[in-house]
Amino acid sequence: MKPLYKTTAFLWLMILSLSVFSQDVPLYDTLVKPLLIARQFGFTEGASVDKKGNVFFTDQNNNKIWKYDTKGKLTLFLDSAGRSNGTYFDNKGNLITCADEHNQLWSISPKGKITVILKDYQGHLMNGPNDVWVDNKGGIYMTDPYYQRPWWSRTKSDLDGQKVYYLPKGAAQPIIVIDNFMQPNGIVGTPDGKHLYCADIQEKKTYKYDINKDGTLGNRQLFMELGSDGMTLDAKGNVYLTGHGGITICSPQGKKIGYIPINEPSTTNLCFSGKNRKVLFITARTAVYTLKMKVRGVE
């Protein structure tokens, strides 16, 4: 019979070995710091990636949309951009933007042609479209919080509350899908169209919903005790939340599994970019950053 201490040591060695081999590949190299790309903006937001891997993001204060291509070149895509905030590409390559200069929803073609797809809600001004996600059917989910803007003449909301809307493809008016948030903000859905994540930034919570066939939402679940300005997903189903000081990474089960510090007051939005979707592009107020990842994005 082997001595007990040798048997115990062997068992612990086996447990440690199994734990090492069962661990997932790290999402990124934690020794590598995010790379500052540029600091020349008023307030950056709305990072979205096109089918080629190029990133488009907004500088809301300066009323512009910028393009950062897969070769690392930064160019101006659109001036007089409707004070666009959140953005997302539809299946046809049009950039859907929350143009809150006049509280509208825009579709911008690859050549920069603007089409207003939503002007109001039942004759009332929207609060200020903030963030969007487009589903596989071409329907648009939109958060509509009220943030007083210096370019507005009005000083109060024209609506009853701050809500989340769904605009079915081809519809003239959206439907309300979330009406019990204090201040909705970041939003993103899963590639299979089954689940939607949405943050109540004032309540400092992010929720997960099931998406019904008609675009309405059900089975509300508290996902994370943390709000978010913008958010994105990776191929493992992890959710990336923006906020003060950096990026919080959550597992599909809603547990914090990582944190990417950014040397800025706050991060505002992000997306996976590049030809293989393995470069995390981050907007952070007056600056934008990138970070090479070991996991792909899904947008």
N, C-alpha and C positions, 0 to 999 in steps of 0.2 A: 504494500500500500504506500502511495506517495505521501510525504508529509503534508499536513493541512495547509501550511503557509505557501507551499509550492502550488497546490491546487487553487488556492485563493488568488495568487498572483497571476496564474494562467487565465483564470476566469476574467479578471480585471483587464488583462491584456486583450482578450478577445472582445470584451465590451468596448474598449477604447478604439480598437481597430474597426469594429462595425460602425461606431459612431462617426469615425473619420470618413469611411467610404460612403456612408449614407448622407453626408452633408451635401447640400447643393453647391454648385459652383458659385463663388462670390459674384455679386451683381456688378461690382466694379472694384478697381484697385484702390483701396482706402488710403494708400500712400501718395496717390496722385491727387493734386488739388485741381478744382475746376479752373479752366483757362479763361481769362478775361479776353473777350473778342473786341469790344469797343465800349467807350464811355463818352457818348456825345448826344444823349437823348434827354427828353424832358421827363417822360414816364413810359416805360416799356410794358407791353402787355400782349396778349393774344397770339402766342407762338403756335403756329400750325405748320404741318409738313405736307408737301404735295406728293404726287405719285413718284417723282424722280428723287425725292429726298431733300429737296430745297426747303428752307424754312422761310415763312413770311411772318412778320411780327409788327405790332403797331407801336407808334410813339404818339400816344393820345394827346398829350399836351401840345405837341408841335403839329398835330393833325396830319400824320404821315404813316404810310405802311412801307416797311423795308423788307428786302429779300437778302437772305444769306444762303448762297448756293453751296453745292456739295464740294466745290473746290476752295471754299473759304473766302469767297469774294462777297463783299457787302455793297449792295446797290439800292437806290431808292426805287420802289415799285410804283407808289402812288402818292401824289401830293393832294391836298384838300380831300382827305379820306373820311370825311363825315365824323371826325372825332372817334374813329373806330376803337373798340375795346377788344372783347373776345372774338376769336375767329375760328373757322373750321372749314376744311375742304369737303365739297360734296362729291358724289361719284363721277360727275362730269368734269371735274377739275376747276369748278368755280369756287372762289373764296367767299364763304358766308361770313359777314361781319356784323357785329353789334354797333351800329352807327348811332351813337347816342347824342350827336349834335342836335338832331331833330327827333331823337327817340325812335329810330327806325331799324329795320333789318334789311341789309343789302346783300346782293349777290354780285360779285366782281369777277368778270371773265379773265382768263389768262392774259388777255391783251389790255385789261384795265377798264373795260366797259362796265358801267354801273347800272344795275337794275334794282329798284326798290321793291322788295317782296312783302314788306309789312310796314304800313304807315301808322297804324293805331290799333287799339282794341275796342271794338264797338263804339267808335267815334271819340274815344278818349285817348289822350297821349299816354304812351307807355311811360313807366317810371324812368327807365334808362336801360335798355337791353345791355347785358353785361357779359354773359358767356353762353356759348352754344355747343351743341353736339348734334351731328347729323347721322341718322340711322341708315341702315342698308336700303330702306324703301324710299329714301329721300326726304323723310320727315325731319323736322328740326325741333329740338328741345332747347329752350331759351330761359335763362334766369333773368329776372327783372327787378332788381333792388332799386332803392332810391338813394342816390348819392348826389347831393347838390353840386352842380357844375358851375364854374365861373362864366361859361359861355351861354348859360340859360337866362332868360328874362323872368321865368316863373320861379317861385320860391316854395312851392308845395306840390305834392302828388295830385294827379288828376284821377287816380284810381283808389279803390278800397283795398289797401294792403300791398305787400310785396310778394309776388307769386312766381311760380314756374309754369311755363306754357309749352304746348306741343302744337306745331304747325304741320299738319299732314301735307304731303306733296300735292301741290296744285291748289290747296285751299286758300281762300281769301282771308280767313280769320283763324286764330289759334284757339285751342281749348285749354282750360286751366287743369293742370295735372297735380300740382302741389299748392295748397292754399293755407298751410299752417306753419310756414317758416317766418322767423323774425326778419331775416335778411339773406335771401338765397344768393349764392355767388358761383363758385366753381362747379362744373358739371362735366361728366364723361360717361359713356356707355361702353359695354363690352362688345367685342367684334361680332359675337353671335346674336346680338340684339336682344338678349334675355334679361340683362340687368343694367340699371342706371345708378350711378353714384352722384349725389348732389350735396353740397355743403351749405349749412346755415352758418354763415361766418360770424354773425352776431351772437348766436347761441353757442358758438365754438364746438360744433358737432358736424359730422359727416354721416349721411344716411345712405343705405342701399335699398333699392326697390326692384321688384320684378316688373318687367315690361309686358303688358298685355298686348294681344294681337291688334287692338285698335289704337295703340299708342298710350293709353292710360296706364297708370302705375298702381301696383298693389304690393302687399306683403312688405310694408315699411319696416326696416331693421336699422337700429343704431349700429353703424359700422365702426366709427372712431370718435373718441372724445376730443376732437380737434377739427376746427374749421379749415377752409382752404380757399384761396383766391382762384387759382387755376389748378388743374390736375390732369394726369395722364396715366396710362396703363402700360405694363410690359407684357411680354409673351408668356410669362409665368402667372399672370393674373394679379401681380402686385400693383398697388395703387400708390401714386406719387402725389403728395400734397404739398402745396407751397404755403409760405407764411413767414413769420419773423425769423430771420437769421439763416434760413436754409430750406432743405427739402426733407420731408419725413416720408419714409417708405414703409408701407403697410402690406402685410400678407393678405391673400384673399379672405382670410378669416378675421381680418381687422386687428391684427397684432403688429406693433411696431417692430420692424426687423432691420431698420437702417436709418441713418441720418446723414445728409450731405450738407456740411456747413458752407455757407457762402458769406464772404466778407462784405455784406451789404445790410442795410436796415431791414430789408425784407425781400423775398422772392414773390413774383406775381403770377408767372405762368411758365409752362414748359411743354416740350414735346420731344420725341425721339426722332432724330434726323439722320442724314447721310444715306448713301445708296443701300446700305444694309440695315438701316435704322438702329445703329448701335452708338450713336452720339447723342447724348442728352443735351438739348439746347434749353437754356434757362434765361428768362427775362427777370431782371432785378432792378426795378426803378430806373435809374439813369444808365444802367449797364446791361450787357448781355454776356453770358458765359456758355462754355461747352464742357462736357465731361465724357470721355470715352467709357463705354459700358461693355460688360461681358454678356449682356442680355439684350434682346431686340425689343423694340417697341411694336405696337400693333396698329397704329394709326396710318 
